[in-house]
């Protein structure tokens, strides 16, 4: 259908909600909370390029009470006796914010007429999945920023990309584009409360940063898990994608951050390709200063809460006071529930999920969304169910799920494999031992029904 023939519902042109209009839900009684300080914020200058971020205290906890950081992340896990990950959480959110800016700039350039083919910005991997300047650029800046913030050149990171293409004899022009994108982002690092490098990156610096992400995970120790652009196919098509960063310790995901730059604040827009959203935004521009699309979601294991904040790329500064709690939907009746699934047919079975949906009483059309934005949609209460059943031979990678899993759980949802078992992040880069597929739901009632339906119909499937 061409744009001229598109008929949109009446809500499409309505003014989107601003941060002050969005009604963040209250914390559950007894849960560890993010405490807001009521003291008047003071004015704090942006950190200089040569100084460590001023908001990070020497002991590892964030300072509070300043204009740029008026929140205290006070969550030590279940029972209050766990480790405090305040510094890791804050750094991760800031780093993902910076990564989202790089992605938005690259995606905008790809959507210009003939841009992708002219610049060679999109390449294909061995498995024919696309990879872009943004994938390598984000991996490089996240690698360098984490290393810089924690003063650890040997920081352990599991990530999706390698430097083979960039290091090849045919990769010089592509590498040059990555260098330009990274330097353009890192020079603005102080805007996110991070430190810029003392001098611009050269090609060898980029390759070194990408190579640093060579951890293979495992059951012991601490490592970060990064998917620099989750849903690259959606990214190159101008649609949904995510930047996903998680921290795993001794095989358990302890925190996760999802950057979703194109996520609309009005959930109805998830049914439409982003090109329609951009068109309508030109016809009826959002209210100046309103929070109409894009967010960074984050959660820490054991807190019983998940949060989202607007993009610095759109709002110009990171203000923790704009964060809002997110909670899963309270819908438990399948007739009223919405389920989502991957867009791509290559690594999931739409026919099997359609049969499951019918058997448990789901009547709404599935919402097909690229990337871990599906997990964000469940955490925010926009959909109730996500199902994915891969075809034989496909193995799920930990970077495609780690950040989303902890966010859904802390927002009140349930996520397991199709046998009802927790996903296992302790066995390397793959989710080994996965029973048939992945099921995420807003609550245990829906989850129980779907797991039962899988057991009843699996033997008759072709998967």
N, C-alpha and C positions, 0 to 999 in steps of 0.2 A: 504494500500500500504506500502510495506517495504521501508526502506531508500534506499536500493540498486536500487529500481525501480523508484526513484524520479528523474524527469527531471526538472531542474530549468531554468528559463530564463537567458539570458546573463547578465542582470544587477545584478544577485544575488551575483556574486563573485567580483563585482566592489568595489573599495575602498570607504567606507562611508564618508560622509562629516565631516569635523572637525568643531568646533565652529566658527572658523574664516571664513570657507567656507559658513556657513549657513547664508542666506541673510534675516535677520530680517527686517520686514517691518517698515516703518516710521510711527510715530504717526499721527492720524488724526488732521487736523488743528483745533485749538481751544480746543482740549481735554487736560485735566490735564496730565502731563507727568512725567515719571521718569527721573530725570535730572542727567546726568553724569558729575561728576566733572572732570575738566581737569588738576587739580594740580597733581604733581607727587606723586604717592603713597609712603607712608612711611612704614617702617617695624615695625610691632606690634607683640609682643609676644602673644602666645596663653594664654587665661585666665586660671588661676590656679583653682584647684578643690574647693578651699575655697572662691574664689572671684566671685562676680556677673559678668556677661558677660560685657567685657570692651566696647563693641560697643553700649551698650544701655545707653543713656544719662539719667541723673537723672530726667529730665522733661518728659521722656517717648518717645522722638524722637530718631531715630538712629543717631549716629555720623557718619560722612563721612570723606573721604579723607585719609583713611588708606588702606593698601594693602588688608585687608580682606573685607572691605566694602567701595567701591568706588561709591556707588550709593545712591541717596537720593529719597526715596519714598515720593513724594509730591502730594498727591491727597486727596482732602477734599470733594469729591463727586460733584454732579451736581451743577454748579454755583460757586464752590469754597467755599461755606459757610458751608459745612458739617463738621463732625468730622474727625480729622486726626487719622487714624488707622495704622500709620507707625510702631509703636512698636508691635502691635498685628500681623501685616503682617509679619514682620521680624521674630518674635519668631515662628510663625506658620510654616514658610518655613523651618527654622532650625530644628524644632521638626519633621516635616515630613521627612526631609532628614535623620535624625537619625533613624526614624522608618523604612525607606526603607532599611537601612543597616541590621537591625535585620531580616527583611523579606527575603532579599536575602540570608542571611546565613541559615535561616531555610529552604527555598525552595531548596537550594543546597543540604542540608543534606537529604531532602525528596527524591531527585532524585537519590541518591545513591542506588545500588541494595538492595532490601528488607529492605530499611531503615525505611519506614513508618510503615510497619507491625511489624518490630522488636522492634521499640521504642515506639509504641503506640502513635505516634505524631498526628495522625488524628482521630478525634472522630466525632460522628454524634449527631446532636441536635434532639429535639423532632420532628421537621419538616423534618428530614432526611438530612438536609443540613450539610456539613462538617464544622468542627471547628478545629483549629490547635494551636500548641504552639505559632505561630506567632500572631494569633488573640488576645490571652490573653496577650502575651508579649508586643505587640504594645500598647494595651489599657493601660497597666500598666505604660509604659514609657511616653506615651503622658500625662496621668493623672499626673504623678509626675513632669514632666518637665514644664507643664503649671502652676501647682501650685507653683513650685519653681521660675519660671521666673516672675510671677506676685505677688509673696509673699502672696498667698491666699490659705489656706488649704481647704477652702470651695468653691473653684471655681466650677461653674456649668457646667457639661458635660453630654450630652446625647450620649450614646454609645450602640453598639449592644450587647456586651457580658456581662455575669454575672459570678459570682464565684461559682455557685452551683456545677458544675462538679469538679472543683479544690478543693473545700472544702469537698467533699464527702470522705467516707472511702476508695474508690477505686481510688481516685485522687492523692495520695501522689507522685507516680512516675512522673505523668504528671506535677504536681506542681513543682517538683524538676527541670524538664526540662525547665519550664517557668522561674524559678528563675535564672538558669544558662544563658539563653538567654538574660534576662534583664540585669543582671550584666555585661555580655560581651559587651553589647551595651553601657550602661551608663558610663562605665569606659573610653570610648572614647568620651564622650560628649564634651570636650573642642575642639575636631576637628571640631565640628559644631558650635562653639562659644557659647556653653551652659555649665552649671556647672555640674560636677559629684557629686553624693552624697558623704558625708564624709565617709561613710562606706558601705559595700556591703549590698544589700537587703537580708532579710530573707523571709521565706514563708509568714509570717504574714504581712510584708510590701507590698508584691505583692497583697495579697488579699485585703488589705486596699485600695491600689491604684485603683484596679478594681472596688471595691464597691463605690468608690467616684464618679464614672460615673453613677449616679443614677437619674439624673434630668429627668423630663418628659416633658420639653419644655413648650410651651404655648405662649400666645400673648404678654406678658409683660416681661421686663427684658432682661438680656444678658445671653447667654449660648453657649458653644461650642458643635458642633455635630461631632461625630467621627464614621467612619466605619474603624476599624483597618485593615482589609483585605477585601476589596470589591472584590467579585469574588473568594471566597475561592476555589470553584471547579476548576477554572482555575489555581489557585495557586498550588493546590496539583497535578495537571496534568502537571506542569511545563510551563504553558502558561501565558496569560495576567492576571493581577490583579492590584488593585490600593489601596493606602492608602489615605483616604479622610478625610479632616478636614475643617470644616467651622465654622464661627462665626455668630450667629443670634442675632439680637437686636430688641426687640419689634416686633417680628414676621417676620422680614426681614433679608435675608441673606446679610451680609455686606462684607464678604470676604470668599474666598475659596482657598484651596490648594489641589492639586492632585499629589500624588507621583505615577508614572507609571514606575517601574523599568525595565520592559521588552519591553517597547514601542520602536520599531525600528525607527531610524531617516529616513530610506528609507521606505516610506509608502507602497511600494509594499510588504514588508515583513509581513504586517498585514494579508495578505492572507494565510500565512503559520503558522503552529504550531511552537511554539518556539523551539521544538526539532530539526527541520530542520535548524532553524537559528543557533542554537548552533553547529550543525554538520558542516554547511558551514563556520562558524567562525573558526573552527579547520582546515578545508581544506584550507581556504584562510583567514588568520587572518587579522582583521582590522589594518589600519595604527596605529602605536604606538602613543598614546596621542589623537587619534581621538574620536569624539563624535559619536559613532555608535548606541548606544541604551540607553534607560533609561532617564527619565526627571522628574522634578518637575514643574508643572504648577501652576500659582497663579494669582489671580485678586481681585480687590476691587471694590465694587459697585460704579458706577458713574464715573469711570476713563476713560471708553472707550478704555481700553487697557488690554491685558492679556499677561503674560510672561511665559517663561520656562527657566530652567537652567539644566545643567547636574548633575548627581548624585555624591555626595561626595564619595560614596562607590566606584565609578569607577575612579574618578579624584583625590582623596586623600585630597582635601580641598574645602571649599566653597568659591568661588570667584564670587561676584555679577557682575563682568564685563563680565562673560560668559553668562549672561542672554540675551535672545532674545525675541523680541515681537512676538506673534502669532496672526494671523488673519484668519477668516473664508474664505472659498473658494468664488470666485466670480461667480462660475457656477450657472446659473439660469434655464438652459434648462434641463428638466427631462431626455432627452435622454443621456446627458453627465454626469448626476449626479450619485453618488454612495450612497446607503443607507445601514445602518448597523442596526442590531437587536441583542437581546440576543442570546447566544448559547442555553441556557436551554429552553426546551419546557414546563417545569412545570409552569412557570409564565408568558408566553406570547404565542400568537397564530401566528405561522409562516404562516399558510395558509391564515389568514386574511390579514397580511401585504403583502403577495405575490399578493393577489387580488388587494389591494390598489396600489401597485407598478405598476401593469399592467394598471390599470385604469387611472393613471396620466401620463403614458408614460415612466416610468423607465424601462430601458432595461438591465442594468447590473445586474449580480448576486449579491444577498445580501452579505454583509460582516458580518459574525457572530463573535462577539467579547465578551469576558467575561468582566464584571465590568464596572466602569465608564471610562475606557479607551475609550469607545465609545464617551463620551462627549469630552474627550481630542482630539480625532480624528477630531471631527467637529470643535473645537476651532482652531486646527492647520491647517485646510484646507485640510485634507486628505480625508474626506468624507463630503457629503452635508446634509444627512438626517439620523435621528434616529427615529424609531417608535417602540413603545411598547404598546401592548394591552393585559392586563392581563385577565386571565380567571375569571369567576364569583367567588367571595369570597376572592380573593387575594387583600391585602391592601399594598400599597406602603409605605415604611418607609422613614422618612426624611433623614436619614444618607446615603441612596442610591442615593440621588440626590442633596443635598444642595450645596456641593462644586462644582459639575459640572455645575449647573445651572448658578451661577454667572460668572464662567469662560467663558461659551458659550456667555452669554449676553455681557460681556465686550469685547470679541473678535469680536463682531459684529453680532452674531447669534440671533435666535429667539427660545424660548422654552416655551411651554404652555401645558395645557391639550388638549384633542381632541376637546374641545369646544372653544378653542382659549383663555382660561382664564389663568392667571398666576398661577403657583403652589403655594399653600398656606402652609407655614411653621409655622403658628401660632396656630395650633390646636393639639399640642401634638406630639407624636412620629410617627403618621401616617399622610399621605397626605390626610386628610379628604376632602370630597367634590370633589374628582377628577372625571372629566367628561370622562369616558370611557378609556382613555389611555394618553400617553405622546408623544408629537411630538416636535422634535428639528430639526431646519433647519439652513442652512448657511445664509438664507435671507428670506424676507417676501413673495416673489413671490412663491417660492417652498412651504413655509408654508401654504399660502392661498390655494393653489391647493390641498394639502393633507387634510387640515381641511374640505374642500368642498367634497372631495372624501369620507371621513369618514361619513359625514352626508348623502351622497347619498346611501351608501352601508350598513350602520349599521343595519338597520332593517332586512336585509336578512342574517345577520351573526348569528353564534351560540354562541356568547360570552354573 
